[in-house]
């Protein structure tokens, strides 16, 4: 098909860019890394995602745009994209999140990479996928380079939001992801993530265990896949994603 040929050509073009550093997406795990885009560089991280539990199914197209705008700072636009759920039947678009990431310290074998991520979800979605008001979040990011190419990333943060009764509350998030080299271009990860730590009246805790693979197609392109298992009754039973990241 024509769109497939166009996509392959785009991957080939981005993969031949002569950069010293390889692409470093914030997907497919939940934990974001402290790395930021170089000034003037644009990166798109997009995917298909599927979620299921005993009573419903949900499909979405999460997409993140990252733009380097200054020394150690990037701007970010993120959305769950087009969504469709089975019960109750509904379709629409997700809210748009805007924010920036600031890399405080670059990492190496002697010291961790550190950064801050400030973002806010806006009530711009449609139907049942539209959130309540502005929901700001602040997270601290850290990543350690360990022996044998292994890496450990952590993310800890707070978010303020509104529940179904339109009352504001504060929730926490906490996650850790272990990156594992499986070859020159293939990497894996295992992760435990408290994607939301909140009281039951505010949606409860959302806790997952995940694992996945990322295949680096070139310095500026990556394919990935991941699966997540819900660890408590307020978390969907399973989630799966397949994604593509391109840097320009």
N, C-alpha and C positions, 0 to 999 in steps of 0.2 A: 504494500500500500504506500501511497505517496507520503503520508505523514511519518511512516516508519523510516523511509529513506531519508527524509529531512532530519529526523531525530538522530539517526546514525551519522549523518554528515556533520551535525552540530557537535556530537560527542567527539568525532575525529578531529574537528577543528580545535576544540577546547583542550583536547588531550595533547596537542603538539605544541602548546605554549611553552616557552623556555623560561620557566620559573624555577628557582632553587627550592622552594617549599612546596609540599604537596597539599592538596585540598584538605580542609579540616572541618567537615560539617558538624552541626550540633545534633544530628540524627544518626542512627535510628533509636538510640536510647533516650530515656527521659532526662538524664543528667546533661546539662549544658556545660561545655568547656570554657575556659577563660580566653581562648584565642579569638582574635578579632580580624576583620578583613583589612588588607592594606588600603591606603588612601586611593580612591578611584576604582577599586575593584568591587564588582557586584557578584553576588552568589544567590542562586535559587535552589532551595531544597524542597522538593515536592514529592508527593506519594499518594498511594491509595491505602486506606486503612479500613479494617473490618473489626467489629466488636460484637460479642454475643454473650448472653446469659440465658437463664432458663426461660425467660418470658419475651425477649426481644432481640432484634438484630439492628445494628447501626453501621452504615457505610459513610465514609467521609474522604475528603481529599486534602489533608493538611499540607499547607504551603508556607514557607518562610523565605522572605527576601532580606538579604543582609548587604549593606553598603558601607564601605570604609570611607569615613568623612574627615578624619583627623588622626593625629598620632595616638594610637591605642584606643580609638573610639569607633564604633560602628553603629549605624542606625538600623532598626529592624521593623519589619511589618510581617505579621503572622496571622493566619486564619485557618480554621478547620475546613474552609472551602464549602463545596456542595455536600449536603448531608441528606440521608434518607434513612428513616427508621421504620421498623415493621409493626411495632405495637407500643402505643397507638400509631396507626399509619400517619406519616408526616414526612415532608421534604422541605428543604429550604437552604439557606446559607448560614455559615457560622459568623460569630462576631469577629471584628478586626482588632488585633492587638498591635499597639505601637510602643516603641521603646528604644533603648540604646544599651550597649554593653561597653564597659570600660575595663581594659586590661591594665591592672595595676602593676603586675610584675610578670615578665616572661619566665617560663620554666626551663630548667635544665636538670642534669643529674644531681646537682648540689642543692637546688632549691625549687619549690613548687611554683607553677604558674598560678597567678591569683587574679581575680576580676570581680566586678559587680555587674549585675543585670537588673535594670529598672525598666519595667514595662507596665502598660495599663490596657486592659480589655475594655472595649467600647461597646455600647449597646447598638450595634449596627447590623446584627443578624436579622433573620426573618422567622416568623412563626414561633414554634416552641423552642427554637435554638437561639432566640434573642435573650441575652442576659439582662440582669437588673442593674442599671446604672453603670458608672465607671468603677472598674475593679483594679486598683493599682497593686503591684507586687514588687518586692525587692529581694534579690537573692545574692548570696556570696558564693563564688565559684573557686574551686581549687583543684589542681591537677598535679600529681607527682609522677615523674619518670622513674620507674623501678628497673632493676636488672633484667637482662634478657629481653628488652623491648616491651615489657609489661608496663601498663600505666594504671593509675588509680585516680578517678575523678569523683569529687563530692560536690553537692549543691545543698545549701540550706537557706531557707527564705521564709517570708511572711507575705500574706496576701489579704487584702480587705475586700469584702464582697457583700452582696445582699441575698438573703434567703428568700424562700417563696412568700414569706409574710412581709417582704420588703424591709426587713430589719438588717442593719449592717452588722457584720461580724468579722472577726479576724481568724484566719487559719494559718497553719504552718505547713511547710513542705521540707522534706529531708530525703536525700538519695545518695547512693554510692554506686559507681560503675567501674568494673575492672576490665581494662582492655587487654586483649591477648593476641599477640602476633601468631598467625597460622601459616605465613608464607610471605614472600616479598611484597605481594599486592593484596593479600587477604588478611583481614583482621576479624576477631570475634570479640564479644563482650558478654559478661554476666552482670546483672544489676538487681538491686533491691531498692524500691522507691516508695516513699510515702508521698504520693502525688498531691494528697490533701489530708491534713490532720486536723479534724474539726469535730465539734459536738454533733450528736445525732440529729438535733433539730436543724443543723446547718449542712446536712448532707452526709455527715459521718466521715470516717476515715476511708481513703482510697489508697490501697496498698497493693503493689504488684511486684512480682519477681519476673525478670525478663532475660532473654538471651537472643543473640543475633549475629549476623555476619555483614561485613562491608568489603566490597571488592573495588579497589582503586583501578579505574580504567586508564588513568593518566594523571598528570599533575593537577588537572582541572576538572575531573569527572569521577564520580563514584556511584556505584549501585549498592543497595543494601536491602536487607530484610530482617525482621525481628518478630518474636512472639512473646506475649506477656500473659502471665497467669494471675488472676485476682486471688488475694490471700485472705479476704474476709467477705462477709455477706453484703457489704455496701459497695463492693467493687465488682465490675463486670467479670464474668468467669474467664473469658479469653479475649485477647486482642491480637491482631496480626497486621503487619504493615510491609509494603514493598515500596522502595523509594529511589529517586534519582537526584543527585546534586551536581550542579554545573557552576563553574566559576568563570567569569568573563573579565 
